[in-house]
Every structure is written in C-alpha cells, then in structure tokens.
C-alpha cells in the first residue's frame, strides 16, 4: 500500500523596509537575522532599501559574521530624484546638516515613495511586510495584496508612548513652557516644549489635537507592532501599548544587537581596542553622538576644551571628518585622548573594561547598547525624541545623569535655539560623575542589573526570544486574518 509523501513546508517570506537612516537600517537588519535564526526552516528574509543604502545593510551583516551574510538578502528600489540632494545621498548619515530635512521630507511623501516601494512589494510577493512607520502606506499596500503588515519601531516604548499620548491629547503648550507626559505611571515626567520632537512642536501651531493622523491609523490597522526593547526594561510601558488601544498586538524583541558576534576587524577597530587595552579599568570617557546629529563647530571646540580640562582619559567619536581641533590641543592632550572620525565599533568599545562612562545623545540604539554593556551614562540629547528618552534613562532607569544640569540653559531640538554648553560645564560634569563612590558608581550598579536582564531576554527561552518565535507562530496560525488584542510578554 502506497503511503502519502509529506510535502515540504512552505517558508514564510518576510520583506523588511527601514527608513533612510543607519540607526534604523541596522536594527531592521538585526531583526531580519533573528527572525530567520528563530525558525531557520520556516523563514526567509530580505531587507529592502534604496541603492545607496544597500551597503549599509551589507556592512551590518558583515559585522555579524558569515552566518548573517548567508541568511539575509538585500533588495533595492529606486530613491526619488530630490532637488538639493546629490545623486547617491540617500541616508541621514551622508547628508549635509542643512539638507537633512530633505531626507525626512521625501521619506514621508507618499506620492514620491509609494510607487517604488509598492512595485517592489508586488514583485517579491512576500507573506509578510515589516515596515518602518515612516512608510505608513505600506499597511495599505500589504492589505491590497492580501498579506499582513507589521510596523517595527527602532525606538523604545517609553518615547513612542510619550509622543503618541502628547499627540492624542493635544497637550502642547504654545507659550513655550513645560508639558507633563500624560497617561504615564509615576514618576511624573516633564519636558520643556523646546525639547519636544519637531512634529509635536508643529502640532502646537495647528489645532493642537492630532486628528486623522495616518501614522496612528496605520498602527491600529496593521497586524501588530514589533519594538526593539525587552520587557524587563520597559515593562510598565510595554503593557500600556495594547492597553491604550494603539495596536492589536505587540512583540518586544530586543536588544537586537545581541547576541553580538562582532569582532574588531578594521584598522579603526584595532586602533581603538589597542588604545583601550593600555588604560585602567573604568577610567575612559567614551563620547559618541550617533549617525543623525550634527554638532556645531563652536560646540565641538567647547567640548574639546572641556575634555582637556577634565584631565580624564577619553575616546571621542566625531561624525565630521573635516573638524580641526583648537591649536595645540592634540599636543596638550597627548595619549590621554583618542579621536575617531566617522564610524567606530561602539558595541566593542562599550564592552571594553576600560570604559567607565558613556556621554551619549540618547539615541535608542545607544541606550540599548550601553545597557547591554553595563556602562552608566551622561546624557547630551540633541534631536528628535532624544530629550524624551533622556528622561527615561535618568528618571526612570536611573542609569545616569544629565551632563548639563536642569536650569543651566536652554536646550532644544532646533539647533538655533540650543545654547552653547561650555568647556567648564563639560569638565565639571565629568569630574563629579566619575568621583569614587559618587553618582557614576550608583548608576553603574543599576545598569549592571539591567545588563544581566537584557542578556537573559535574548537567551533561549527569554522574553524577547519567545516573542521572536511568537511573531512567526501567530502569522502562520492566523494567515492573513487579524485577531483581537494580544500582549506578548
């Protein structure tokens, strides 16, 4: 009697579409790898970017080792022609400060972006689309071809909820005062309006309450939301996502930079590590302000002089490759300081035992990476949601302090409003934070506890590891159907 031969199981084909910033493309690439790694026989993934951003994906995969390069594919679609942007400038990391708004403008323009993205989606015919919320129309594209769409947030639940709640409440003080984050558990969090993201500041000049917001509508209509965070880091705010009705399902899958297989391979990598190897434990100040921020020449000068005056060891990553330090500065600082221009292996640096404090802009990737490494922070936010994230880092997690104390001067998401932070303020903050038995040691104790929880979350059976598998299981079980609210923890 003949027996039926089992048919091979069809793989779930996932297409991921990140925003035009390295700080988004990296986590999207990590997510693609982890989804395949969670179910290698059931999942295949491709990251869809514009041609000039393909190298960013390939570099992220290469830093993760041969296994990542073999498991994730890269797909491309055209970047629209934009007045003021030279050909090949398609990423916040490569655009001039004065033209950064052009990247944001084109990314949020459905008429410009949707045709190329929709064409690629239809060509690949995936079983699931994972989109950056900047490209909210992909929820409709996925619906049109009969497949589910999931939004992925490269920032945490705390800053995201803060922006959602402020937008929904219309709680922006047009007088330039201070707003309290509505609907949040204690402690009460207040933010000056000058430190709010631009979209919320523009809202105060219109009708206040956000109505008919396509981003909010897309969240409610999509299959679910994936966030690069872990439950033990933001448990109260994770629970609020579904409870507030913003999304149907939520999956918390970070820190996606773990498990990191990155090793120092480039000349810069080796130079950084060789320099750190010569320094005492917890003696080095590491400074990096991410791939999106542009620091003025005047502020770079003050920071340089402050580092000199602090007499601390420091490793400083500067985005500008044309910056010239104050005359005689390099000679005066000598081997006490190291300056790296462009890119540096941040996860490798933070993991080095010589690093004692991280001066950070509070970009979400940097927050997760310092938590994983167990390094306390001094905060120096500059743009977007970074000032909100700073409150989470300093007031909720208590893993660091503001570099520039509250009340010292005006800070703003608009560079023209942001007052200069003096060299004296920089030196004073570093000296105070790194005093033995002081605030830095207390913050280190807290961040070390979170480091252990971060690693546990991504380990086999941990909360983030389970949610990665649940995404796939839920999609395979539901097909294209959308069920009721579910919170994965």
Secondary structure, DSSP 8 states (H G I E B T S, - for coil): -----------EEEEEE--SSHHHHHHHHHHHHHHHHHTTTTEEEEEEEEGGGHHHHHHHHHHT-HHHHHHEEEEEE-----TT--TT--STTTS-GGGHHHHHHHHT-HHHHHHHHHHHHHHHT-SEEEEEGGGTTHHHHHHHTT-EEEEEESS-HHHHHHHHHHHHHT---TTS-EEE-TT--SS--EEEGGGS-HHHHHHTTTTSS--S-HHHHHHHHSSEEEESS-TTTSHHHHHHHHHTTS-SEEEE---TT-S------SHHHHHHHHHHTTS-TT-EEEEE-TTT----HHHHHHHHHHHHHHT-EEEEEES-SS----TTHHHHHGGGEEEEES---HHHHHTSTTEEEEEE---HHHHHHHHHHT--EEE---STTHHHHHHIIIIIS-SEEESS-TTSS---SSTTT-----HHHHHHHHHHHTSTTSHHHHHHHHHHHHHHHHHHHHSTTSHHHHHHHHHHHHHHHHTT---S-EE--
